[in-house]
Amino acid sequence: MTRVAIFEDNKHLRDTFELLLSNSEGFSCTGAYPDCQNMIDDIAASPCDVALMDIEMPGMSGIEATRLLKRHYPRINILIQTVFFEDDYIFNAICAGASGYILKSTTPDGYLEAIRDVESGGSPMTPGIARRVLELFKVNLQPSTANYNLSTQEKKVLQLLVAGKSYKMIASELFISQETVKSHVSNIYGKLHVHSATEAVALAIRNKIV
């Protein structure tokens, strides 16, 4: 059961997300909040695995909340959901520790798939967002010459992570199981000395690994 906390100031959307999670097998909603003012206490009272985080809220923004939440609860995966496509929002959200970034135009099934993906260690992004992230990291990060000894298959998996592919999509493209994908990703994390797909993608682009 994946426990999800919702932080969304729009009541209609907040209620819609809560209803979606409550009526979807394998998910539970631990709380639905209009802002992040009491977020740390809210999470302490009702722990979650994934935080569905709006980027624009009154008081504390989703980016500030992401940074604060990762500092107190580093194991919680944060999925940013927004109507914004601006570079600064995207780059700052990823740098703050968000594990995924999707647009609010995503379908209900797309939301559930993104939550599943981020909980299993993936880094789901709307395709257009994934392309912008690649461009942004290329502009903002300088390359190095480190050697991480990735196998050919691990490089293929990492390349697909960089392209914003989900575990399911990677498994389909490489004709392997999702469990095998998870095993490769675990090995990649170990060799790159990172703890999330977002970190792996950033390092891969910065160091031109793939």
N, C-alpha and C positions, 0 to 999 in steps of 0.2 A: 504493500500500500504506500503510495507516494503522497506525503503530506504537503499541502501547498498553502502558503499564506498570500493573500491578495492585498496589494497596496495600490489603490486606485481612487481618485477623487470624484470621478463621475459615477453617481449612484446607479444609474441604469447599467453601465458596463460592469460595475462592481457586483451588482445582483446577478447579472448574466453570467459572469465568470463563476460566481459561487454556485449557481444552479447547474452550470455545465460540469463542474467538478463533483458536485454532490450526486449527480446522476450518471457519472461515468465510472465503469468498473476499474478498480485499481487506484482510484484517487480519493482523497478526502480534503476538505477545506478546513484548515485549522483556525481561520479567521479572515475577515474581510474589513480592511481599514481605509478610511478616507484620506489619511495622511500618515506621516512617519514620525510624528512628534513623540509618541510613546513606543516606538518600534522595538527597542531593546527589551523593555518590560513586557510588551505584547508577545514577543517571541519566547521570552523566558517562561511566560505563563502557558503558552501553547506552541511548543516546538514544531518546526517544520523542516522539510528536506529541501524544498524549493520556494523561493520568494518570487512571485510574479509582480514586477515592479514598474509602475508608471513612471515615466521620466520627468513629467511636469506636474507637480503637486503644490498646494499652498504650503508655505513655511519651508520645510526641507525638500529639496529637489530629489528626484530618483537617483541622480548621480552621487549626490552627497550621502544619501541613505545607503547606497550600495557600498560606498567606501567605509561607512560606519559599521554596517552590518558585517562586512568581511573582516573587520578588525575584531569584532566581538565573537562572531560565529563563522570562522573561516570555512567550515565544512558545508555551510548552506550554499546551494547553487542559486544564482540570481539571474532570472530571465527578464530582461528589459523589454517592455512593450510600449510602443509609441506611434504617434502619427508623424513624427519628425524624421526627415531624411538628411538633415544637415550634417556636414562633416564633423563639426565640433562635438555635437551630441554623440555621434557614433564613437569617435575616437576617445572622448573622455569617459564614456560609459564602459568601454572595454578596458581602458587603463585603470578605472576605479575597481575592477574586479568582476564585472558582469561576465557570466558564462555564455550568454546568448543574447541576441538582439533581434526582435521581430516587430513587424508593423502591425498595427491594430486592424488592418484590413485582412489579416490572416484568418482563414476559416476556423470554426470550432475544432474540427479534426486536426487542423494544422497546429493549433495551440496545444492540444493534448499530445501530439507527436513531438512537439518541441520540448514540452515538459518531460516526457519520457526520455528524450535524447539527452537533455541537460542533466537529468538525474543519473543516467548511466555513464556520464563522463564526456558526452559530446558537447559541441559548441554550435547549436543551431542558429542559423541566421537566414533571414529572407534573402533569396539570391542576389537582389540588387544591393542589399546591405553588405553581403560577403564581398562583392566586387569593390565596393567603396573601402572596406576595411583593408583589402589588399593594397589598394592605391595609397591609402593613408599611411600604412606602415612602411611602404616603400619610400615615401617622401620623408617620414619622420624618424626612421631608424637607419643607422649606419651599419654596413656589413663588417663582419670579422672573418677570420680564416680558421675557426675551430673545426675539429674533426670529431664527430660523434659516433662513428662506426655503426651506423644504421644498416640493417640488411636491405636488400633490394625490395622485399615485400614491405618492410617497415617504411621505406621511403615512399612507396606507392600509397600506403595508408596515410602517411603524413601529408603528402601532396593533395589527397582528396579532402583531408581535414582543412587544409589551407583554402581549398576551393569552397568551403562551407557545407560539405556533404555530411549527412547524418550517418550514424553507424549502419542503419538499415540500407542506405544508398551505397555506402562503401562496400558492404557485404555483397550486394547485388552486382556492383560493377566489377569486383574482383573474384566473383564466384566462390566466396567463402562464407562461413556462418558468422552471425553477429558475435558469437562467443569468441571466435578466432580474431575478429576485429578488435574486441575488447582486450584480448591477450596481446596483440600487436601494440595497441595503444599503451597498455601498461608498460611494455618493454620500452616504447618510445619515451614515455615519461621518465623512466629510470635513466636512460642514456642521455637525455637532455637535461636531467635534473630539474624538472618542472612538476607541477601538481595539477594542472588543468589543461584542457584543450586550447583555451585562449592563450595561455603562456606558451604552449608548444607552437601554435601558429605564429605568434609574435617572434619567437626565437628562430623559427624556420625561415621566416621572411628576412629578418635582420641579418642572419648569418648565411643566407642563400643556401640552405641545406637542400631544398628541393627546387 
